[in-house]
């Protein structure tokens, strides 16, 4: 099963932590990294924005992507959340197998 790295940004640490835990608990992601806050600069509705955001990196499979995206959208406070999936072309085979096994079932065993 192809593995994916899914990126999103959240406005504060508490929201990011809740989402990360929910994604792992629901077996939508094998692992979610909460990165240090960053400054995002972008145009939204014609206005230049400068916001501090908390990036998340979720490791999942192509098979679980649709459910993971839906969960992010449902929990995300932004009108238009950044949700980007990047295929993992190479990686330690045992780690990629672990991602697949941890996201294999929608509920814990």
C-alpha positions in Angstrom: 0.0 0.0 0.0 1.6 3.3 -1.0 2.4 5.6 1.9 1.7 9.3 2.1 3.0 12.3 4.0 0.0 14.7 4.7 0.7 18.3 5.7 -1.6 20.7 7.4 -1.3 23.8 9.6 -3.3 24.8 12.6 -3.7 28.1 14.4 -2.6 27.0 17.9 -0.9 24.1 19.7 -3.9 22.8 21.6 -5.9 22.4 18.4 -2.9 20.7 16.7 -2.4 18.3 19.5 -6.1 17.3 19.6 -6.2 16.7 15.9 -2.9 14.7 16.0 -4.2 12.5 18.8 -7.6 11.9 17.0 -5.9 10.9 13.8 -3.7 8.3 15.5 -6.5 7.1 17.8 -8.8 6.6 14.8 -6.0 4.8 12.9 -6.1 7.3 10.1 -2.4 8.1 10.6 0.3 5.9 12.0 2.2 8.9 13.4 1.7 12.6 13.4 4.6 15.1 14.0 3.7 18.4 15.6 6.4 20.8 14.5 7.5 24.1 16.0 5.4 27.1 15.2 6.1 28.9 11.9 5.2 32.2 10.3 2.9 31.8 7.3 2.5 34.6 4.8 -0.3 34.3 2.3 -3.1 36.2 0.5 -6.6 35.5 1.7 -9.6 37.3 0.3 -7.4 40.0 -1.2 -5.6 40.8 2.0 -2.0 39.9 2.9 -2.0 37.7 6.0 0.9 36.9 8.4 0.0 34.3 11.0 1.8 31.9 13.3 0.8 28.4 12.6 1.6 24.9 13.9 2.4 22.4 11.2 1.4 18.8 11.4 3.0 15.9 9.3 0.8 12.8 9.3 2.0 9.5 7.9 -0.8 7.4 6.4 -1.6 5.2 3.4 -3.3 6.1 0.1 -6.2 3.8 1.2 -6.8 5.8 4.4 -6.3 9.3 2.8 -10.0 10.1 2.1 -11.0 9.3 5.7 -8.0 11.3 7.0 -8.8 14.3 4.9 -12.5 14.2 6.0 -11.3 14.0 9.7 -9.0 17.0 9.2 -11.7 19.0 7.5 -14.3 18.2 10.2 -11.9 19.3 13.0 -10.1 22.2 11.3 -11.1 25.7 12.3 -10.1 27.3 9.0 -12.6 27.9 6.2 -10.1 26.5 3.7 -7.5 24.3 5.5 -4.2 23.4 3.8 -4.3 19.7 3.3 -1.5 18.4 1.0 -0.6 14.8 0.5 2.9 13.9 -0.9 3.7 10.3 -1.9 6.5 8.6 0.0 8.6 7.2 -2.8 11.2 5.6 -0.7 11.8 4.8 3.0 12.9 2.2 5.4 10.8 -0.9 4.4 10.1 -1.8 8.0 8.9 1.7 8.7 6.6 1.8 5.7 5.2 -1.6 6.6 4.6 -0.2 10.1 2.6 2.7 8.6 0.5 0.3 6.7 -0.1 -2.0 9.7 -1.0 1.0 12.0 -3.6 2.3 9.6 -5.0 -1.0 8.5 -8.1 -1.0 10.6 -10.5 1.9 11.3 -10.7 0.8 14.9 -8.0 -0.4 17.3 -7.7 -4.2 17.8 
